[in-house]
Amino acid sequence: MSTENEGTAVPPAPSAPPVPVDAPAAQAPQGPYGQDAQGQGPHGQGAPGDAGHPGVTSSAPDPSWPPPPPPTAPYGDGGSGSGAGGWGSSYQQPAPKSGRGRGGLVAALLVAALVAGGLGGGLGYTLAKNNDESTGSTTVSASTSGGDVKRDPGTVAGVTARALPSTVTIEAEGSSGEGGTGTGFVFDKQGHIVTNNHVVADAVDGGKLSATFPNGKKYDAEVIGNAQGYDVAVIKLKNAPSDLKPLTLGDSDKVAVGDATIAIGAPFGLSDTVTTGIISAKNRPVASSDGSGSQASYMSALQTDASINPGNSGGPLLDAQGNVIGINSAIQSTGNGGFGTGQSGSIGLGFAIPINQAEYVAQELIKTGKPVYAKIGASVSLDDSSDGAQITDQGAGGAAPVEPGGPAADAGLKPGDVITKLDDRVIDSGPTLIGEIWTHKPGDKVTITYERGGKQHTVEVTLGSRVGDN
């Protein structure tokens, strides 16, 4: 995701994540879901889960997929674009180079005044001797005062020292000159790097891609696979070094609100920047678009108050032990803000793709180059709602709203049914349902609670699968 939300105040977040329906029949008016990489909200109507959105879909090819970018809304814009809205706006990639298109490469157009005296804390101190008549120096070094600087492995500095060498700043440039910067991290010793789809999207078809390590070593790279719906991509270094150290992956399911977090990225082009915070919420519904007219992305995100800005996209969100618990992908922001780029900055609302989901997606991309999405085989409305996800009366492109022989049909679901829960997660809208379905894998069994004719029903559904974004 790319940009931050701009403008209006943030409304209460939905209780569950946004749901990708196959392809919305029409782009809905501004709704509660923010923008992804480029910051537009995903509310539309009648998007069939299968065809366009892997969450609920129909078997027939859906010409309307990918769905139009979600309208600007109160719930989030993605990781690399800009937009208005509320929750989860994806933070924008740095502004384009002169004469170039969207999200061009930016080399930190930032003028900073370093204040004297603000840089030396902890490195030493001076003693003023009132009665010292000597002309010698009164400065006492740390080594002579017993104040040797030692940092335990569990400190932020210790975690950072181990993690930074395994992160990269990514520069992507399309054949037409458009491009941007982002972040990624070492996934395995074979040279695979995990990042956001919106970071490398410009370089997917014949573009240029490079990854630079903190030590200054730069490698050409290629896109191995990308998943627009998940906003995850895997690139591979060309002539990768033999001493790569993959970051350790944590368990995002075990993360608790209040846990410490460390984010690494290249905000506004400032590579190898480290910020800290906590997990401020879990299962936050975020829907976003990269602003280029491609399909929306949906996630049930980890929310953090660690400072995240344009350029952090694709970077690791670490726990206090240095394990990756998420991929920084989107931010909520208040408006245009500064540094001459027209991009907004962090206000302490950042969103990360849970690593358990991202790991599965990355492994599939490495194996086949294509993403695999879980689905229920039904089209649901993308309208802003707080009542649930309603199965539409008509699927996208004239397809059946409930895929014949699909998971939803086998479970007895029908057009007009309103899905209110998936397992123990409350579903308040179509996008929330899509995001929640996508946290599962094909073949998983889930319990769906729905309303029909004023009565509540519960049924078990075995999720199907759909390969690819189209």
C-alpha positions in Angstrom: 0.0 0.0 0.0 1.3 3.3 -0.5 -0.1 6.6 0.6 -1.5 8.0 3.7 -5.1 9.0 4.2 -5.6 12.7 4.0 -8.3 15.1 5.1 -11.2 13.9 7.2 -11.1 12.7 10.8 -10.8 8.9 11.3 -14.0 7.2 12.2 -14.2 4.1 14.4 -12.5 1.2 12.7 -14.6 -1.8 11.7 -14.5 -4.8 13.9 -13.0 -7.0 11.2 -10.8 -6.9 8.1 -12.0 -5.9 4.6 -13.1 -8.5 2.3 -12.1 -8.8 -1.3 -14.9 -9.7 -3.5 -14.2 -10.8 -6.9 -14.7 -7.7 -8.8 -17.0 -4.9 -7.8 -19.6 -4.2 -10.5 -19.1 -0.6 -9.9 -16.9 1.6 -7.9 -18.8 2.7 -4.8 -18.9 6.2 -3.5 -16.5 7.1 -0.8 -16.6 4.6 1.9 -14.9 3.6 5.0 -11.9 1.7 3.5 -8.8 3.7 2.8 -6.3 3.6 0.1 -3.6 1.1 -0.6 -0.3 1.7 -2.1 -1.7 4.8 -3.8 -4.4 5.4 -1.3 -7.9 4.7 -2.6 -10.7 3.0 -0.7 -12.1 -0.3 -1.9 -15.9 0.2 -1.7 -17.8 -0.9 -4.6 -20.9 -2.9 -5.2 -21.6 -6.5 -6.0 -18.0 -7.6 -6.4 -18.0 -11.3 -6.9 -15.8 -13.0 -4.5 -14.3 -15.4 -7.0 -13.9 -13.5 -10.1 -12.1 -10.5 -8.9 -11.6 -11.0 -5.2 -10.3 -14.3 -4.0 -12.4 -14.1 -0.9 -15.8 -14.7 -2.4 -15.9 -15.6 -6.0 -17.5 -17.3 -8.9 -15.9 -19.9 -11.1 -16.4 -18.2 -14.5 -13.7 -15.7 -15.6 -14.6 -12.3 -14.5 -13.9 -9.5 -17.0 -14.4 -7.0 -14.2 -11.3 -8.3 -12.3 -9.2 -6.7 -11.1 -11.8 -4.5 -9.4 -11.5 -0.8 -9.7 -9.4 0.9 -7.1 -11.5 1.4 -4.0 -12.9 4.9 -3.5 -11.2 7.2 -1.0 -12.7 6.4 2.3 -12.2 6.4 6.0 -10.4 3.1 6.3 -6.9 3.3 5.0 -4.8 4.1 2.1 -2.0 1.8 1.2 1.7 1.7 1.2 2.9 3.7 -1.7 0.4 6.1 -3.0 -1.5 9.0 -1.8 -5.1 9.4 -1.0 -7.8 10.6 1.3 -9.7 8.6 3.7 -9.4 7.2 7.1 -8.1 3.9 8.3 -5.0 2.3 6.7 -4.1 4.6 3.9 -1.1 3.0 2.2 1.8 5.2 2.4 3.1 6.7 -0.7 6.3 6.0 -2.3 8.6 8.9 -2.6 7.6 11.5 -5.2 8.6 10.9 -8.8 11.8 12.2 -10.3 11.6 15.3 -12.4 9.9 14.5 -15.6 8.8 11.1 -14.4 5.5 9.6 -13.5 3.8 8.4 -10.3 6.0 7.7 -7.3 9.3 8.4 -9.0 12.6 7.7 -7.3 13.4 10.3 -4.7 16.7 10.9 -3.0 15.4 12.4 0.2 14.7 16.0 -0.6 15.1 17.0 3.0 17.0 19.9 4.5 17.7 19.2 8.1 19.4 21.5 10.6 21.5 19.5 13.1 21.4 21.3 16.5 24.8 21.4 18.2 24.8 19.5 21.4 22.0 17.2 20.5 24.2 14.4 19.1 26.5 13.3 21.8 24.3 11.8 24.5 25.9 8.7 26.0 29.2 9.1 24.3 31.0 11.1 27.0 30.8 14.1 29.2 32.8 17.0 30.4 33.7 17.9 34.0 34.1 21.5 35.0 36.6 21.8 37.7 36.0 24.8 39.8 39.5 25.1 41.2 41.5 23.6 38.4 44.3 26.0 37.5 45.8 23.6 34.9 45.5 24.2 31.2 44.8 20.5 30.5 41.6 19.2 29.1 38.7 18.6 31.5 37.1 16.1 29.2 36.8 12.6 30.6 36.4 9.8 28.1 34.0 6.9 28.6 36.9 4.4 28.8 38.5 6.2 31.7 35.3 6.8 33.5 34.1 3.2 33.4 31.3 4.1 31.1 32.0 1.7 28.2 29.1 1.6 25.8 27.7 -1.9 25.8 24.4 -2.8 24.3 22.7 -6.0 25.2 21.3 -8.2 22.4 17.7 -7.5 23.6 18.0 -3.7 23.3 16.6 -1.8 20.3 20.2 -1.1 19.3 21.1 -4.8 19.6 18.1 -6.0 17.6 18.8 -3.3 15.0 22.4 -4.3 14.6 21.4 -7.8 13.8 18.5 -7.0 11.5 19.8 -4.1 9.4 22.3 -6.1 7.4 19.4 -8.2 6.1 17.3 -5.3 4.9 17.5 -3.6 1.5 16.3 -0.4 -0.1 14.6 -1.2 -3.3 14.5 1.1 -6.4 12.0 0.1 -9.1 11.7 1.8 -12.5 9.2 1.0 -15.3 10.0 1.0 -19.0 8.3 4.5 -19.2 10.5 5.9 -16.5 7.9 5.7 -13.6 9.1 4.2 -10.4 9.7 4.6 -6.7 11.6 3.4 -3.7 10.7 1.0 -0.9 12.1 -1.5 1.4 12.5 -5.3 1.6 14.2 -8.0 3.7 16.1 -11.2 3.1 13.8 -14.2 3.0 16.2 -17.0 2.3 19.9 -17.7 1.5 19.0 -18.1 -2.2 18.6 -14.4 -2.6 14.9 -14.0 -2.4 13.7 -10.6 -1.0 10.1 -10.1 0.3 8.5 -6.7 -0.1 5.2 -5.1 -1.1 3.7 -5.5 -4.6 3.2 -1.8 -4.9 6.9 -1.2 -4.4 7.9 -3.2 -7.4 4.8 -3.0 -9.6 6.4 -0.6 -12.0 9.2 -3.0 -12.8 7.1 -6.1 -13.3 7.0 -5.8 -17.1 10.4 -5.0 -18.5 11.4 -2.5 -15.9 14.6 -2.1 -13.8 15.0 -3.2 -10.3 17.8 -3.0 -7.8 18.3 -3.7 -4.1 20.9 -1.9 -2.0 22.2 -3.2 1.4 23.2 -0.9 4.3 26.9 -1.6 3.5 26.4 0.1 0.2 26.5 -3.1 -2.0 23.9 -2.9 -4.8 22.5 -5.8 -6.8 20.3 -5.9 -9.8 17.1 -8.0 -9.1 14.1 -9.4 -10.9 10.5 -10.0 -9.8 9.8 -13.6 -9.1 6.2 -13.2 -8.4 3.7 -10.6 -7.2 0.2 -10.7 -5.6 -1.8 -7.6 -6.0 -4.6 -8.7 -3.7 -2.3 -9.5 -0.9 0.1 -6.6 -1.8 3.1 -9.0 -1.4 5.9 -9.5 -3.9 9.1 -11.6 -4.0 12.2 -10.4 -5.9 15.5 -12.2 -6.4 19.0 -10.8 -6.4 21.1 -11.4 -9.4 24.5 -12.8 -8.5 23.4 -12.9 -4.8 26.2 -13.1 -2.2 26.8 -16.4 -0.4 26.6 -14.9 3.1 23.0 -13.7 3.1 21.3 -14.0 6.5 17.5 -14.3 6.3 15.6 -12.6 9.1 13.9 -14.9 11.5 10.1 -15.0 11.0 7.9 -14.7 14.1 4.4 -15.8 14.7 1.9 -13.0 14.1 -0.9 -15.0 15.6 0.8 -14.7 19.0 1.3 -11.0 18.9 -0.4 -9.1 21.6 -1.6 -5.5 21.8 1.2 -3.6 23.7 4.1 -5.7 22.4 7.1 -3.6 21.4 7.8 -3.1 17.7 10.7 -2.0 15.5 10.2 -0.8 11.9 13.0 -0.6 9.4 12.7 1.2 6.1 13.6 4.1 3.8 11.1 6.9 4.7 11.3 9.7 2.2 14.3 8.0 0.7 16.3 8.0 4.0 17.6 4.4 3.8 18.1 2.2 6.8 15.9 4.3 9.2 14.8 2.6 12.4 11.7 3.6 14.4 10.0 2.0 17.4 6.6 1.7 18.9 4.1 -0.9 20.0 1.3 -3.0 18.6 -1.7 -0.7 19.0 -4.4 -3.0 17.6 -4.8 -6.4 15.8 -7.1 -7.6 13.0 -7.6 -4.0 11.7 -9.5 -4.1 8.4 -7.5 -2.3 5.8 -8.4 -2.0 2.1 -6.2 -0.1 -0.2 -5.3 0.6 -3.8 -2.0 1.6 -5.5 -3.8 4.4 -7.2 -2.9 3.1 -10.7 -6.3 1.6 -11.5 -5.3 -1.9 -10.5 -7.2 -4.1 -8.1 -7.6 -3.4 -4.5 -5.6 -5.0 -1.7 -7.2 -6.3 1.5 -5.6 -7.2 4.8 -6.5 -7.9 8.4 -3.6 -5.8 9.6 -1.4 -5.4 12.6 -1.6 -1.7 13.7 1.5 0.0 15.1 2.3 3.4 16.3 6.0 3.1 15.2 6.7 6.0 12.8 6.1 4.8 9.2 6.3 7.0 6.2 6.4 6.8 2.4 9.4 4.6 1.6 8.8 2.2 4.6 6.6 0.1 2.3 7.8 -3.5 2.2 10.1 -3.2 5.2 10.0 -5.6 8.2 8.1 -4.9 11.4 10.0 -6.7 14.1 9.2 -7.7 17.6 11.5 -7.0 20.6 13.5 -10.1 19.8 14.1 -9.2 16.2 11.6 -11.6 14.7 9.6 -10.4 11.7 5.9 -10.2 12.6 4.7 -8.1 9.7 5.4 -6.2 6.5 4.9 -2.5 6.8 2.4 -1.6 4.1 0.0 1.3 4.9 -0.4 4.3 7.0 -3.2 6.7 8.1 -2.3 10.3 7.7 -4.0 13.6 8.1 -3.1 15.5 5.0 -0.4 16.8 2.6 2.6 17.3 4.6 6.0 18.5 3.9 9.5 18.0 2.6 8.5 19.4 -0.7 7.0 16.1 -1.9 3.3 16.7 -1.3 3.2 13.5 0.8 1.8 13.2 4.2 3.8 11.9 7.2 3.1 9.5 10.0 0.7 10.3 12.8 1.3 7.0 14.6 -1.2 4.8 12.7 0.7 2.3 10.6 -0.5 -1.0 9.2 1.4 -4.2 8.5 0.5 -7.4 6.7 0.8 -10.2 9.3 3.9 -12.3 8.6 2.0 -15.6 8.9 0.0 -14.6 5.8 2.9 -13.0 4.0 5.1 -16.1 4.5 2.5 -18.4 2.9 2.1 -15.9 0.0 5.8 -15.6 -0.5 6.3 -19.4 -0.6 3.6 -19.8 -3.2 5.2 -17.0 -5.3 8.6 -18.7 -5.1 7.2 -22.0 -6.1 4.9 -21.0 -9.0 5.3 -17.2 -9.5 1.5 -16.8 -8.9 -0.5 -16.1 -5.8 -3.2 -18.5 -4.5 -6.2 -17.1 -2.8 -8.8 -18.7 -0.6 -12.4 -18.1 -1.6 -16.0 -19.0 -0.7 -17.3 -18.7 -4.2 -19.9 -15.9 -3.8 -20.2 -12.2 -4.7 -20.7 -9.8 -1.9 -21.5 -6.1 -1.8 -18.6 -3.7 -1.3 -20.9 -1.0 0.0 -20.0 0.7 3.3 -22.0 -1.1 5.9 -21.9 -2.1 9.5 -24.5 -4.9 9.3 -22.4 -7.5 7.5 -21.4 -8.7 4.1 -24.4 -9.2 1.9 -24.3 -11.7 -1.0 -25.4 -9.8 -4.1 -28.3 -10.7 -6.4 -26.0 -10.6 -9.4 -22.3 -11.4 -9.9 -19.8 -9.3 -11.7 -20.0 -9.4 -15.5 -23.3 -11.3 -15.4 -21.8 -14.2 -13.5 -23.9 -16.1 -10.9 -23.7 -14.4 -7.5 -23.1 -17.9 -5.9 -20.8 -20.1 -7.8 -22.5 -23.3 -8.8 -20.7 -26.2 -7.0 -18.6 -23.8 -5.0 -18.0 -23.7 -1.3 -20.8 -21.2 -0.6 -23.3 -23.1 -2.8 -22.4 -26.4 -1.1 -23.0 -24.8 2.3 -26.5 -23.6 1.2 -25.7 -19.9 1.1 -28.0 -17.8 -1.3 -28.2 -14.3 -2.7 -29.5 -11.9 -0.1 -27.9 -13.7 2.8 -25.9 -11.4 5.1 -22.7 -12.9 6.6 -22.1 -11.5 10.1 -19.3 -13.7 11.4 -16.4 -15.9 10.2 -15.4 -18.1 13.0 -15.2 -15.7 16.0 -14.5 -12.6 13.9 -17.3 -10.1 13.4 -17.9 -9.3 9.8 -19.3 -5.8 9.2 -18.8 -5.4 5.5 -17.8 -7.1 2.2 -14.2 -5.8 2.4 -13.9 -7.0 5.9 -15.0 -10.5 4.9 -12.6 -10.6 2.0 -9.7 -9.6 4.2 -10.6 -12.2 6.8 -11.0 -15.0 4.2 -7.5 -14.1 2.8 -5.9 -14.8 6.2 -6.8 -18.4 5.6 -5.5 -21.0 3.1 -7.5 -23.0 0.6 -8.9 -26.1 2.2 -9.3 -24.5 5.6 -12.7 -25.1 7.3 -14.4 -22.0 8.7 -17.7 -21.4 10.4 -19.9 -18.8 8.8 -22.7 -17.1 10.6 -25.3 -15.5 8.4 -28.8 -14.0 8.6 -31.7 -14.8 6.2 -35.2 -13.6 6.7 -34.5 -12.2 10.1 -33.2 -15.5 11.4 -29.6 -16.4 12.2 -27.9 -19.5 10.8 -24.5 -21.1 11.2 -22.8 -23.4 8.6 -19.3 -24.8 8.1 -17.6 -24.0 4.8 -14.5 -25.5 3.3 -12.6 -22.7 1.5 -11.9 -23.2 -2.2 -8.9 -21.7 -4.1 -8.2 -19.4 -7.0 -4.8 -19.0 -8.7 -3.6 -15.7 -9.9 -4.8 -12.1 -9.8 -6.7 -12.2 -13.1 
